[in-house]
Amino acid sequence: MPKSKLRKKVVEQRAHDQEVDVQTPHVPLESPRWLAPTMVAAFLIGLFWIVTFYVTQTQYPIPGIGAWNMIVGFSFIGVGFSLATRWR
């Protein structure tokens, strides 16, 4: 059976990747202090809004807009998720 060809070592590629990383700008490793409390607050406000809408049989939190209260609640939850993507 013939002997297979040896591949080039991966060390050469890693050395090249490290040179590229040196040139990239420094990215902060921590998220701002306001991010986590704001994210949790948005989740809880959205949850509370939707629960209030169901418990009061669609009369509250804003009586005049009806089912749009669900959109408002899910919007708060969406803001929470968008902030969660920035949390480190």
N, C-alpha and C positions, 0 to 999 in steps of 0.2 A: 504494500500500500504506500503511495507517495506521501511525503511529508507536506503538511499544509504550510502556507506562507505565514510568517510572523507579522503581526500588525505593529504599526508604529506605537510607541508608548504614549500614554495619555498625558504624561508629565509635560510634554511640549505644549499641548493645548492649554493646560492649566496655567502655565507660566504666561502665556499670551493673554488669557482672561484676566489675570491679576493686574497686568499692565493697564488694561482698559479700565478696571475698577478704580485705579489710582486717579484717573482723570475725571471721574464723575464727581459732581458736587456733593457736599455733605448733606444728608437728609436727617432732620431731627427724629430721634428714636422714640420720643414720648409725645403723647397727645396733649392738647391743652387741658388745663384743669377744669374748664367749664363743660367740656365735651360729654363726659360720662353722666353728670347730673342732668344735663339737658336732654340727653338721649333717653335716660330712664324716665324723666318727666314726660317726654313726648309719648312714650309707650303707655304710661299709666293714664295720661289724660285721654288718649284715644280709646283705651280699654274702658275707662270710666264713662266716656261719652256714649259708647255703643251699649254698655250695660244699662245705663240710665235710659236710653232710648227704648230698649226692650222691656225693662221693668215697669216703666210708666205707660206701657202700651202705646207707644209712638206719640205721646203728648209732649214730652220734654226731651232734650235740653232747650231746643228752640221750637216752639209749637208751630210756627207758621210755615216752616220749610218741609215738614213731613219726612219722607224717606231720604231727603238730602242730608239728614243728620248722620246717616251711615257713611256718606262720602266724607263728611267732616271728621268723623271718628277715624276712618281709615286713612285720611290725610295726615292726621297726627301720628299714626302708626308708621306711615310711609316716611315721614320726617325722621322718626326714630331709627328706622332702618338705614336711611341715607347717612345719618350721623354714625351709625354703627360701623359703616364701611371705612370711616376715617379713624376709628379708635385703634390704638396700638397698645 
